[in-house]
């Protein structure tokens, strides 16, 4: 999941409660239309489409398109402050790395929903770091360096 950093609580328990509410959220928006969500999240989504084509919504590939029957086909669900993404397990590692790198590029938060320790990444100044997680994924030192491949815009 990617999300607007300013829309989420900073504490772990409150964040998880927010996540649960978003997953149950209903409202006057189309959950399959990227116009539903914030500009930074839309930018992330359109960059993701280059490698992970949509199986739903206005940008969905046609069922007769060869991309439809590949593990790269991806489900996207939109809310005003978040995008939930459904990747195939065959491409999970590539999806994680690509999605995280694009989240850093677009200054949006990233939540590793599939990991039991669920790291939450946030832009912090010019860095992109784990804000909170559980178990082994929890940051040991908030000043610890970020991944070297993240080069955030000034």
Buried (B, 14 or more C-beta within 10 A) or exposed (E): BBBBBEBBEEEBEEBBEBBEEBEEBEEEBEBBBBEBBBEBBBBBBEBBBEBBBBBBBEBBBEEEEEEBEBBBBBBBBBBBBBBBBEBBEEBEEBBBEBBBBBBBBBBBBBBBEEBEEBBBBBBBEEBBBBBBBEEEBEEEEEEEEBEEEBEBEE
